[in-house]
């Protein structure tokens, strides 16, 4: 199943009426144009691709919302 399936299910069963549609984030250890192409193929929802760089510290406005760099590394290594 692709990410579009999970986003559709999330919006159908979990999203509150006042919330915007869900977005998906795909984290990759290294760049692969082929993986990006396959991940976004045949989807009807708008998507974008960006480079994610970590900093030594999370900006204060994101603390408690986003995981820190160490937690992201742990998640990628699982």
C-alpha positions, 0 to 999 in steps of 0.5 A, a space after each residue: 500500500 502506498 502513502 496515499 492510502 494511509 493519508 486518505 484513511 487518516 483524513 476519513 477517520 481521524 481528521 476533525 472538521 476544522 483541520 486541513 487535509 493531512 500531508 505525508 512526509 517520507 524520510 530517506 537516508 540518502 537521495 534517490 530520484 527513482 525512489 521519489 518517482 515511485 513514491 509519488 507515482 499515480 497519486 492525485 494529491 499535490 506533493 512536493 520534494 525537499 531536502 531536510 537538513 538537521 541543526 544542532 538544536 531545534 528552534 524553540 517554536 518547534 520544540 514539542 512539535 517535531 522530534 529532535 535530530 537524535 530521535 529522527 536518526 533512531 527512527 531511520 535506523 529501525 
